[in-house]
Amino acid sequence: MKRIIIIGILTGILTACNTEEETPVRVPEGKVQIEFQLPGTYGIGVSDAQSRADNLPDAGGKWHNLPPASTGLLPIGSTLWLSYDKQNKDGATYGTPNLQGYVVGTTTGGYNTLYPCTTQEVNGKLEINPEEIGAPLYLEGGTYKFKMISPAYPVSTDLKMNIDNGMYLYSTDGRYEETYSQPILIEVNTSGVQYVKLNPIISQVARFTFTIHKGTGVYTLEPLEAGIEISGLQNPFNHGAEGLQYNWSSENIADTLVMRIGDKRSWVTLPGSELETETDGTITGDIGVLPTLTMSTPVAVLINMAVNGVPTQYMTLVNETHLLHARSYNFDWTVNVEDGQISVVTWQNQSWTTDIIRN
């Protein structure tokens, strides 16, 4: 089964968080009920060598150029954290962020509809509680900023989230005009409801996709349980004993999930059970990886498969490139058997760019 962003879907979560089952609640005096409209995400596009981006905004401009990523709605059942903080009286700073959990229940009119869920603390982390309907968000009048992250992995009480290779992640991103948290004026009105259109969220990780074809002399091609092993990625534990903590609700642009040098000790596996076999025997799969700079340490990709029933391994290296967030790096191989020898002789570059060098 492909790794996609519908992580955290639990049986009954849509029922538990469905607003249609809520009993009407009066809007508190001096507040307004907030209903959110999310126009989806900027997904992961093919890596483009001509659209490099550093970790921070360029000195000469306010915004980065948005990566060449396609837009799309979050799948129904996706979980999402939303933080909100009110502008202080000085008109420049904001207060301490608050947290609300949501699940995507419907997609209508080009927008995701978000249904609130309650949260609970488990082992010192906040998690969405799929067993209890959450109350709508009520806010006083004022200017607010809203930030989002999906899926709603467990977060610490200061809203930091542990991130590792193998995870997909979308969030608000202050590097791009299209995805930053813009100030929104909330006004108490006679209807008691205000609809807030949010900016899209964007992938914070890179993606590896794999396509392995049957070539000459190959009758059966099956993934072994070891699947595809990847090493040399950014090591989350180089950031401290607790691993990489993404401060996604921060106002500081430096808290962005940044690209770092790879570490040969850091690895992740895409198990054979999570690879798919198409009707023509082609093997496909994908996995999220942390943004990684491979200039000093190459990323090694080892595929484990049975070719005509014979266990086989093949390794390739990716170096001297940037594995950037919201980009897809696509491996496309053809396996051949000639004179009894198994070889991977075709490397199709249709989805690669000049950033990628084959060793």
C-alpha positions as a Markdown table, in Angstrom:
| # | Residue | x | y | z |
|---|---|---|---|---|
| 1 | Met | 0.0 | 0.0 | 0.0 |
| 2 | Lys | 1.4 | 3.4 | -1.0 |
| 3 | Arg | 2.4 | 5.8 | 1.8 |
| 4 | Ile | 0.1 | 8.7 | 1.3 |
| 5 | Ile | -1.0 | 11.5 | 3.6 |
| 6 | Ile | -4.1 | 9.8 | 5.0 |
| 7 | Ile | -2.1 | 8.9 | 8.1 |
| 8 | Gly | -4.0 | 8.7 | 11.3 |
| 9 | Ile | -7.4 | 7.6 | 9.8 |
| 10 | Leu | -9.1 | 5.5 | 12.4 |
| 11 | Thr | -12.3 | 3.6 | 12.2 |
| 12 | Gly | -15.1 | 5.8 | 13.3 |
| 13 | Ile | -13.1 | 9.0 | 13.2 |
| 14 | Leu | -15.4 | 10.6 | 10.7 |
| 15 | Thr | -18.4 | 9.7 | 12.8 |
| 16 | Ala | -16.8 | 11.0 | 15.9 |
| 17 | Cys | -15.9 | 14.3 | 14.4 |
| 18 | Asn | -18.9 | 14.8 | 12.2 |
| 19 | Thr | -20.6 | 18.1 | 13.0 |
| 20 | Glu | -23.9 | 16.7 | 11.9 |
| 21 | Glu | -24.1 | 14.8 | 15.1 |
| 22 | Glu | -23.4 | 17.7 | 17.3 |
| 23 | Thr | -26.2 | 19.3 | 19.4 |
| 24 | Pro | -26.6 | 23.0 | 18.8 |
| 25 | Val | -24.5 | 25.2 | 21.0 |
| 26 | Arg | -25.2 | 28.9 | 21.6 |
| 27 | Val | -22.4 | 31.1 | 20.6 |
| 28 | Pro | -20.9 | 32.7 | 23.8 |
| 29 | Glu | -21.5 | 36.4 | 24.3 |
| 30 | Gly | -19.0 | 38.6 | 22.6 |
| 31 | Lys | -17.6 | 35.8 | 20.4 |
| 32 | Val | -18.2 | 34.4 | 16.9 |
| 33 | Gln | -18.1 | 30.8 | 15.7 |
| 34 | Ile | -15.3 | 30.2 | 13.2 |
| 35 | Glu | -15.8 | 27.9 | 10.2 |
| 36 | Phe | -12.7 | 27.2 | 8.1 |
| 37 | Gln | -12.3 | 26.7 | 4.4 |
| 38 | Leu | -9.0 | 25.1 | 3.4 |
| 39 | Pro | -8.2 | 25.2 | -0.4 |
| 40 | Gly | -6.1 | 22.1 | -0.1 |
| 41 | Thr | -2.3 | 21.7 | -0.4 |
| 42 | Tyr | 0.6 | 22.3 | -2.6 |
| 43 | Gly | 1.6 | 18.7 | -3.2 |
| 44 | Ile | 4.9 | 17.4 | -4.5 |
| 45 | Gly | 6.1 | 18.2 | -8.0 |
| 46 | Val | 8.9 | 16.9 | -10.1 |
| 47 | Ser | 12.3 | 18.3 | -8.9 |
| 48 | Asp | 13.4 | 21.3 | -11.0 |
| 49 | Ala | 17.0 | 22.2 | -11.2 |
| 50 | Gln | 16.1 | 25.7 | -12.2 |
| 51 | Ser | 14.1 | 26.4 | -9.0 |
| 52 | Arg | 16.5 | 25.9 | -6.2 |
| 53 | Ala | 15.6 | 27.4 | -2.8 |
| 54 | Asp | 17.7 | 28.0 | 0.3 |
| 55 | Asn | 16.4 | 27.4 | 3.8 |
| 56 | Leu | 15.6 | 31.1 | 4.5 |
| 57 | Pro | 14.2 | 34.0 | 2.3 |
| 58 | Asp | 16.7 | 35.6 | -0.1 |
| 59 | Ala | 18.3 | 38.8 | 1.3 |
| 60 | Gly | 17.0 | 40.8 | -1.7 |
| 61 | Gly | 13.3 | 39.7 | -1.5 |
| 62 | Lys | 10.5 | 38.9 | 0.9 |
| 63 | Trp | 9.4 | 35.7 | -0.6 |
| 64 | His | 10.8 | 32.5 | -2.2 |
| 65 | Asn | 9.3 | 31.4 | -5.5 |
| 66 | Leu | 6.8 | 28.6 | -4.9 |
| 67 | Pro | 8.2 | 25.2 | -5.9 |
| 68 | Pro | 6.7 | 23.7 | -9.1 |
| 69 | Ala | 4.1 | 21.8 | -7.1 |
| 70 | Ser | 0.6 | 20.9 | -8.0 |
| 71 | Thr | -2.4 | 21.7 | -5.9 |
| 72 | Gly | -5.0 | 19.3 | -4.5 |
| 73 | Leu | -7.4 | 18.8 | -1.7 |
| 74 | Leu | -6.6 | 16.8 | 1.4 |
| 75 | Pro | -8.2 | 13.4 | 1.3 |
| 76 | Ile | -11.3 | 12.8 | 3.4 |
| 77 | Gly | -10.2 | 11.5 | 6.8 |
| 78 | Ser | -7.0 | 13.4 | 6.9 |
| 79 | Thr | -6.2 | 14.8 | 10.4 |
| 80 | Leu | -5.0 | 18.3 | 11.0 |
| 81 | Trp | -3.7 | 20.5 | 13.8 |
| 82 | Leu | -4.6 | 24.2 | 13.7 |
| 83 | Ser | -2.9 | 26.8 | 15.9 |
| 84 | Tyr | -4.3 | 30.3 | 16.4 |
| 85 | Asp | -3.0 | 33.3 | 18.2 |
| 86 | Lys | -4.4 | 36.8 | 18.7 |
| 87 | Gln | -2.5 | 40.0 | 17.8 |
| 88 | Asn | -1.4 | 41.9 | 20.9 |
| 89 | Lys | -2.4 | 45.5 | 21.6 |
| 90 | Asp | 0.9 | 46.7 | 20.2 |
| 91 | Gly | -0.3 | 45.7 | 16.7 |
| 92 | Ala | 2.9 | 43.9 | 15.9 |
| 93 | Thr | 3.3 | 40.8 | 18.1 |
| 94 | Tyr | 1.0 | 37.9 | 18.8 |
| 95 | Gly | 0.1 | 36.0 | 21.9 |
| 96 | Thr | 0.8 | 32.3 | 22.9 |
| 97 | Pro | -0.6 | 29.9 | 20.2 |
| 98 | Asn | -3.6 | 27.8 | 21.1 |
| 99 | Leu | -4.4 | 24.4 | 19.5 |
| 100 | Gln | -7.4 | 22.9 | 17.9 |
| 101 | Gly | -7.7 | 19.4 | 16.3 |
| 102 | Tyr | -9.6 | 18.8 | 13.1 |
| 103 | Val | -10.4 | 16.1 | 10.6 |
| 104 | Val | -11.3 | 16.5 | 6.9 |
| 105 | Gly | -14.9 | 15.4 | 6.5 |
| 106 | Thr | -15.9 | 16.6 | 3.1 |
| 107 | Thr | -14.5 | 18.3 | 0.0 |
| 108 | Thr | -16.9 | 20.7 | -1.7 |
| 109 | Gly | -16.6 | 23.6 | -4.0 |
| 110 | Gly | -12.8 | 23.3 | -4.2 |
| 111 | Tyr | -12.4 | 23.5 | -0.4 |
| 112 | Asn | -11.8 | 21.1 | 2.5 |
| 113 | Thr | -14.4 | 21.2 | 5.2 |
| 114 | Leu | -12.8 | 20.8 | 8.7 |
| 115 | Tyr | -14.7 | 19.2 | 11.6 |
| 116 | Pro | -13.4 | 19.8 | 15.1 |
| 117 | Cys | -12.3 | 17.0 | 17.4 |
| 118 | Thr | -11.2 | 17.1 | 21.0 |
| 119 | Thr | -7.6 | 16.5 | 22.1 |
| 120 | Gln | -6.2 | 14.4 | 24.8 |
| 121 | Glu | -2.8 | 14.1 | 26.5 |
| 122 | Val | -1.1 | 10.7 | 26.1 |
| 123 | Asn | 2.4 | 10.1 | 27.5 |
| 124 | Gly | 3.1 | 13.8 | 27.6 |
| 125 | Lys | 2.0 | 14.4 | 24.0 |
| 126 | Leu | -1.2 | 15.9 | 22.7 |
| 127 | Glu | -3.2 | 13.8 | 20.4 |
| 128 | Ile | -6.5 | 14.1 | 18.5 |
| 129 | Asn | -9.2 | 12.1 | 20.3 |
| 130 | Pro | -11.3 | 10.2 | 17.7 |
| 131 | Glu | -13.9 | 9.2 | 20.2 |
| 132 | Glu | -15.2 | 12.6 | 21.1 |
| 133 | Ile | -16.8 | 15.4 | 19.1 |
| 134 | Gly | -15.0 | 18.8 | 19.5 |
| 135 | Ala | -16.8 | 22.0 | 20.1 |
| 136 | Pro | -16.6 | 24.7 | 17.3 |
| 137 | Leu | -13.9 | 27.3 | 17.7 |
| 138 | Tyr | -15.3 | 30.5 | 19.2 |
| 139 | Leu | -13.1 | 33.7 | 19.1 |
| 140 | Glu | -13.4 | 37.2 | 20.3 |
| 141 | Gly | -13.0 | 40.0 | 17.8 |
| 142 | Gly | -9.5 | 40.9 | 16.8 |
| 143 | Thr | -6.7 | 40.0 | 14.4 |
| 144 | Tyr | -5.5 | 36.4 | 14.4 |
| 145 | Lys | -3.0 | 34.2 | 12.6 |
| 146 | Phe | -3.8 | 30.6 | 11.9 |
| 147 | Lys | -1.3 | 27.9 | 11.1 |
| 148 | Met | -1.9 | 24.2 | 10.2 |
| 149 | Ile | -0.1 | 20.9 | 9.9 |
| 150 | Ser | -1.3 | 17.6 | 8.5 |
| 151 | Pro | -1.3 | 14.8 | 9.4 |
| 152 | Ala | -2.0 | 15.5 | 13.1 |
| 153 | Tyr | 0.9 | 13.5 | 14.6 |
| 154 | Pro | 1.3 | 13.8 | 18.4 |
| 155 | Val | 2.7 | 17.2 | 19.5 |
| 156 | Ser | 4.3 | 18.4 | 22.7 |
| 157 | Thr | 2.5 | 20.9 | 24.9 |
| 158 | Asp | 4.5 | 23.7 | 23.3 |
| 159 | Leu | 3.3 | 22.4 | 19.9 |
| 160 | Lys | 6.5 | 21.0 | 18.6 |
| 161 | Met | 6.3 | 17.8 | 16.6 |
| 162 | Asn | 8.9 | 15.0 | 16.2 |
| 163 | Ile | 9.7 | 14.4 | 12.5 |
| 164 | Asp | 11.6 | 11.5 | 10.9 |
| 165 | Asn | 12.3 | 10.0 | 7.5 |
| 166 | Gly | 9.4 | 7.9 | 6.2 |
| 167 | Met | 6.8 | 10.5 | 7.1 |
| 168 | Tyr | 4.7 | 12.8 | 4.9 |
| 169 | Leu | 4.0 | 16.2 | 6.2 |
| 170 | Tyr | 2.2 | 19.3 | 5.0 |
| 171 | Ser | 2.1 | 22.6 | 6.9 |
| 172 | Thr | 1.8 | 26.4 | 6.7 |
| 173 | Asp | 5.1 | 27.9 | 5.4 |
| 174 | Gly | 6.2 | 31.5 | 5.9 |
| 175 | Arg | 8.8 | 31.2 | 3.0 |
| 176 | Tyr | 6.1 | 31.6 | 0.3 |
| 177 | Glu | 3.4 | 34.2 | -0.1 |
| 178 | Glu | 0.9 | 31.6 | -1.1 |
| 179 | Thr | 1.3 | 29.5 | 2.1 |
| 180 | Tyr | 2.2 | 31.9 | 4.8 |
| 181 | Ser | -0.1 | 32.7 | 7.8 |
| 182 | Gln | -1.6 | 36.0 | 6.9 |
| 183 | Pro | -3.3 | 38.1 | 9.6 |
| 184 | Ile | -7.1 | 37.7 | 9.5 |
| 185 | Leu | -9.6 | 40.1 | 11.1 |
| 186 | Ile | -12.3 | 38.3 | 13.1 |
| 187 | Glu | -15.4 | 40.4 | 13.7 |
| 188 | Val | -18.3 | 39.6 | 16.0 |
| 189 | Asn | -21.5 | 39.7 | 13.8 |
| 190 | Thr | -25.2 | 39.2 | 14.1 |
| 191 | Ser | -25.1 | 35.8 | 12.4 |
| 192 | Gly | -22.7 | 34.4 | 15.0 |
| 193 | Val | -20.6 | 32.7 | 12.3 |
| 194 | Gln | -17.6 | 33.9 | 10.3 |
| 195 | Tyr | -16.1 | 31.8 | 7.5 |
| 196 | Val | -12.4 | 32.0 | 7.2 |
| 197 | Lys | -10.5 | 31.1 | 4.0 |
| 198 | Leu | -7.1 | 29.8 | 4.9 |
| 199 | Asn | -4.0 | 29.7 | 2.7 |
| 200 | Pro | -3.0 | 26.2 | 1.3 |
| 201 | Ile | -0.4 | 24.2 | 3.1 |
| 202 | Ile | 2.7 | 22.7 | 1.4 |
| 203 | Ser | 4.8 | 19.6 | 1.7 |
| 204 | Gln | 7.7 | 19.9 | 4.1 |
| 205 | Val | 9.5 | 16.8 | 2.9 |
| 206 | Ala | 11.0 | 15.5 | -0.3 |
| 207 | Arg | 9.6 | 12.3 | -1.9 |
| 208 | Phe | 11.3 | 9.3 | -3.5 |
| 209 | Thr | 9.2 | 7.3 | -6.0 |
| 210 | Phe | 10.3 | 4.0 | -7.4 |
| 211 | Thr | 9.2 | 2.2 | -10.6 |
| 212 | Ile | 10.8 | -1.2 | -11.4 |
| 213 | His | 10.0 | -2.7 | -14.7 |
| 214 | Lys | 10.3 | -6.3 | -16.0 |
| 215 | Gly | 12.7 | -6.4 | -18.9 |
| 216 | Thr | 14.2 | -9.0 | -21.2 |
| 217 | Gly | 14.2 | -12.5 | -19.8 |
| 218 | Val | 12.3 | -11.5 | -16.6 |
| 219 | Tyr | 9.2 | -13.7 | -16.0 |
| 220 | Thr | 8.6 | -12.9 | -12.4 |
| 221 | Leu | 9.5 | -9.8 | -10.4 |
| 222 | Glu | 8.6 | -9.6 | -6.7 |
| 223 | Pro | 9.7 | -7.3 | -3.9 |
| 224 | Leu | 11.4 | -9.0 | -0.9 |
| 225 | Glu | 10.2 | -8.0 | 2.5 |
| 226 | Ala | 13.4 | -6.0 | 3.0 |
| 227 | Gly | 11.9 | -3.8 | 0.3 |
| 228 | Ile | 13.9 | -0.6 | -0.5 |
| 229 | Glu | 16.5 | 0.6 | 2.0 |
| 230 | Ile | 17.7 | 4.2 | 1.9 |
| 231 | Ser | 20.7 | 5.5 | 3.9 |
| 232 | Gly | 22.6 | 8.8 | 4.0 |
| 233 | Leu | 19.6 | 11.0 | 4.7 |
| 234 | Gln | 19.3 | 13.9 | 7.2 |
| 235 | Asn | 19.6 | 12.4 | 10.6 |
| 236 | Pro | 16.9 | 13.6 | 13.0 |
| 237 | Phe | 18.9 | 12.6 | 16.0 |
| 238 | Asn | 21.7 | 15.0 | 15.0 |
| 239 | His | 19.4 | 17.7 | 16.4 |
| 240 | Gly | 19.4 | 16.3 | 19.9 |
| 241 | Ala | 18.5 | 13.2 | 22.0 |
| 242 | Glu | 14.8 | 13.8 | 21.3 |
| 243 | Gly | 15.3 | 13.9 | 17.6 |
| 244 | Leu | 14.2 | 16.6 | 15.1 |
| 245 | Gln | 11.4 | 18.7 | 16.5 |
| 246 | Tyr | 9.5 | 20.8 | 14.0 |
| 247 | Asn | 8.3 | 24.1 | 15.6 |
| 248 | Trp | 5.5 | 24.4 | 13.0 |
| 249 | Ser | 3.5 | 27.1 | 14.9 |
| 250 | Ser | 6.4 | 29.4 | 15.4 |
| 251 | Glu | 6.5 | 33.0 | 14.0 |
| 252 | Asn | 10.3 | 32.6 | 13.4 |
| 253 | Ile | 11.1 | 31.7 | 9.8 |
| 254 | Ala | 14.3 | 30.0 | 11.1 |
| 255 | Asp | 12.1 | 27.3 | 12.6 |
| 256 | Thr | 11.2 | 26.0 | 9.2 |
| 257 | Leu | 12.0 | 22.3 | 8.6 |
| 258 | Val | 15.3 | 22.9 | 6.9 |
| 259 | Met | 17.6 | 21.0 | 4.6 |
| 260 | Arg | 20.7 | 19.5 | 6.3 |
| 261 | Ile | 23.8 | 17.4 | 5.4 |
| 262 | Gly | 23.1 | 13.7 | 5.1 |
| 263 | Asp | 24.4 | 11.1 | 7.6 |
| 264 | Lys | 25.4 | 7.6 | 6.6 |
| 265 | Arg | 24.0 | 6.4 | 9.9 |
| 266 | Ser | 20.5 | 7.6 | 9.1 |
| 267 | Trp | 18.3 | 5.2 | 7.1 |
| 268 | Val | 14.7 | 4.3 | 6.4 |
| 269 | Thr | 13.1 | 1.3 | 4.8 |
| 270 | Leu | 10.1 | 1.0 | 2.5 |
| 271 | Pro | 9.0 | -2.6 | 3.3 |
| 272 | Gly | 8.1 | -4.9 | 0.5 |
| 273 | Ser | 4.6 | -5.2 | 1.9 |
| 274 | Glu | 4.1 | -1.4 | 1.1 |
| 275 | Leu | 5.2 | -1.7 | -2.5 |
| 276 | Glu | 2.6 | -2.3 | -5.2 |
| 277 | Thr | 2.7 | -4.7 | -8.1 |
| 278 | Glu | 0.8 | -3.4 | -11.2 |
| 279 | Thr | -1.0 | -5.7 | -13.6 |
| 280 | Asp | 2.0 | -5.8 | -16.0 |
| 281 | Gly | 4.3 | -6.8 | -13.1 |
| 282 | Thr | 5.8 | -3.4 | -12.6 |
| 283 | Ile | 6.7 | -2.6 | -8.9 |
| 284 | Thr | 5.9 | 0.9 | -7.6 |
| 285 | Gly | 6.2 | 2.7 | -4.3 |
| 286 | Asp | 7.0 | 6.0 | -2.7 |
| 287 | Ile | 8.3 | 7.4 | 0.6 |
| 288 | Gly | 8.8 | 10.8 | 2.2 |
| 289 | Val | 12.4 | 11.8 | 3.2 |
| 290 | Leu | 13.7 | 14.8 | 5.1 |
| 291 | Pro | 15.3 | 17.6 | 3.0 |
| 292 | Thr | 18.9 | 16.5 | 2.6 |
| 293 | Leu | 22.1 | 17.9 | 1.2 |
| 294 | Thr | 24.1 | 15.1 | -0.4 |
| 295 | Met | 27.3 | 16.9 | -1.3 |
| 296 | Ser | 29.6 | 15.1 | 1.2 |
| 297 | Thr | 27.6 | 12.0 | 2.0 |
| 298 | Pro | 25.7 | 10.2 | -0.9 |
| 299 | Val | 22.3 | 8.8 | -0.4 |
| 300 | Ala | 22.4 | 5.0 | -1.0 |
| 301 | Val | 19.3 | 3.3 | -2.4 |
| 302 | Leu | 19.3 | -0.5 | -2.1 |
| 303 | Ile | 16.4 | -2.5 | -3.7 |
| 304 | Asn | 15.7 | -6.1 | -2.7 |
| 305 | Met | 13.7 | -8.2 | -5.1 |
| 306 | Ala | 13.3 | -11.7 | -6.4 |
| 307 | Val | 14.0 | -11.9 | -10.1 |
| 308 | Asn | 12.6 | -15.2 | -11.6 |
| 309 | Gly | 12.5 | -16.4 | -8.0 |
| 310 | Val | 16.2 | -15.5 | -7.3 |
| 311 | Pro | 16.8 | -13.0 | -4.4 |
| 312 | Thr | 18.7 | -10.0 | -5.9 |
| 313 | Gln | 20.0 | -6.7 | -4.6 |
| 314 | Tyr | 20.8 | -3.6 | -6.6 |
| 315 | Met | 22.3 | -0.3 | -5.2 |
| 316 | Thr | 22.6 | 3.1 | -6.7 |
| 317 | Leu | 23.9 | 6.4 | -5.2 |
| 318 | Val | 22.6 | 9.9 | -5.3 |
| 319 | Asn | 25.1 | 12.6 | -4.6 |
| 320 | Glu | 26.0 | 16.3 | -5.2 |
| 321 | Thr | 22.4 | 17.4 | -5.2 |
| 322 | His | 19.8 | 19.0 | -3.0 |
| 323 | Leu | 16.8 | 16.9 | -1.9 |
| 324 | Leu | 14.4 | 19.8 | -1.5 |
| 325 | His | 11.0 | 19.9 | 0.2 |
| 326 | Ala | 7.9 | 19.6 | -2.1 |
| 327 | Arg | 10.1 | 18.0 | -4.8 |
| 328 | Ser | 9.8 | 14.4 | -6.1 |
| 329 | Tyr | 12.9 | 12.4 | -7.0 |
| 330 | Asn | 11.8 | 9.5 | -9.2 |
| 331 | Phe | 13.8 | 6.3 | -9.7 |
| 332 | Asp | 12.8 | 4.3 | -12.8 |
| 333 | Trp | 14.6 | 1.0 | -13.5 |
| 334 | Thr | 14.3 | -1.9 | -15.9 |
| 335 | Val | 15.5 | -5.4 | -14.8 |
| 336 | Asn | 16.9 | -7.7 | -17.5 |
| 337 | Val | 18.3 | -11.2 | -17.5 |
| 338 | Glu | 20.8 | -11.9 | -20.2 |
| 339 | Asp | 22.9 | -15.1 | -20.4 |
| 340 | Gly | 21.8 | -16.0 | -16.9 |
| 341 | Gln | 23.0 | -12.7 | -15.5 |
| 342 | Ile | 20.6 | -10.3 | -13.8 |
| 343 | Ser | 21.3 | -6.7 | -14.6 |
| 344 | Val | 19.6 | -3.3 | -14.1 |
| 345 | Val | 20.8 | -1.6 | -17.3 |
| 346 | Thr | 18.1 | 1.0 | -18.0 |
| 347 | Trp | 18.0 | 4.2 | -16.0 |
| 348 | Gln | 15.2 | 6.3 | -17.5 |
| 349 | Asn | 15.7 | 9.9 | -16.8 |
| 350 | Gln | 12.2 | 11.1 | -17.8 |
| 351 | Ser | 11.5 | 12.4 | -14.3 |
| 352 | Trp | 15.1 | 13.3 | -13.3 |
| 353 | Thr | 16.8 | 16.6 | -13.7 |
| 354 | Thr | 20.5 | 17.6 | -14.1 |
| 355 | Asp | 20.6 | 17.8 | -10.3 |
| 356 | Ile | 20.7 | 14.0 | -10.2 |
| 357 | Ile | 23.9 | 12.1 | -11.1 |
| 358 | Arg | 24.0 | 8.3 | -11.5 |
| 359 | Asn | 27.1 | 6.5 | -10.1 |
